[in-house]
Amino acid sequence: MQTGTVGIGSVFGVPIRLHFTFLLLMVLLMVFGFNGTESGVIQVLYIGLLFLSVLLHEIGHSLVSTRYGIKTIEIIVFPIGGIARLERQPKPQEEFWIAVSGPLVNLAISLALFIYIGNTRGMEAIFQPSDTNLTERLAYGNLALAIFNLLPAFPMDGGRALRSVIARFRSEAEATRIASASGRILAMGLAIFAIVSGQYLMLFIAFFVYLGAAQETMAASGRVLTQGVAVRAAMVTDFRTLSHGQTMRDAADLLLATSQHDFPVLAGDQVIGLLGRNLLLRGLAASGPDAYIAGVMDRDFPRVAPDIDLAEALPILAKSGSCALVMDGEKLMGMLTSENLSEFLVLRQMGFQ
Ligand SMILES: [Zn+2]
């Protein structure tokens, strides 16, 4: 679950969440977006239907990725569109179709609406749209969504499609560099245009394109850095454990005494659970310091094998939050934590690992 988001329900079992910046944009639109010629009802209806179009776009992504056997963890709606967070990174040829499926949904909606408008009100309604007709605005809105998302730059879908095409001829790292460079150029172009033309809402969009390009690049280069590296190389091997007979007070003491956030819980040399900081604090508040940790710990803890690729372990770590236990069969080998992993990646980027 991403921080700074609000859940609004789920579609096909996929939770839909709104990022707070999207809510901010809605407020901005409410304050600045209305002009005197239109009724507020039409405006609200238009924004609502456009939002629905963005959702259908994301559902397009998630349906195509399901076809490749990749589950969608959640859909997050940002001001410049949505993101379908996938369980694992698709392969280059899968990524292409997953990326273009979203914009194709908007293209299909706008095409259907244009055909409807052409049939009922004639061709001139299409080429000389009035501002007040909801169907016309929605047709153009979806067309704009499709074109904007197909721009060949990170973090747009077009950028992902571009990367997957380049990755067929060059290395993934180089493909990522090209897609992210075009993302930064696009963001700067948008920003300059926004300032020159006085369209300050576009400045807001440029900012998000820039932020998204940086984020996407980081995620992609993290993947490149972790490919072909075994979990074993990045795990924590020097750590403290708790015994199942200890109390929450013991666990709290250990949390304070060490810099560790997650503690494997052992019965003999058998791992029976994992006690993370959040769970510890919640358990402490709910059951008090004298309760046994065995009643609070997570028995269904995330685990990874020591010899799998670090790139494969990343989604497991991302899903669990911050920590997974590295288990060779039933034997505890180490811990994989997001903190340690980021240190490992920095070292690797510097050429130390
Ligand atoms: Zn998309």
Residues whose N, C-alpha, C, O or C-beta is under 5 A from the ligand:
A	BS01	ZN	G82 A99 G102 D157
